[in-house]
């Protein structure tokens, strides 16, 4: 029987992104590490919510994460 090869998932990508049930790619928003005093409470609250990648970037990330 021929050996079946598996594609490797890029671990850096898997730690930064996750897939939704509909196939969209979720990401964490940038800007929540430092310089927090100058940001408003509302801005910080909005940064806590997850964002979604654009279709162009989604294609690259899905190529690095073949199994989700």
Helices and strands as residue ranges (DSSP letters): H 11-16, E 17-19, E 25-27, H 41-48, E 51-52, H 55-64
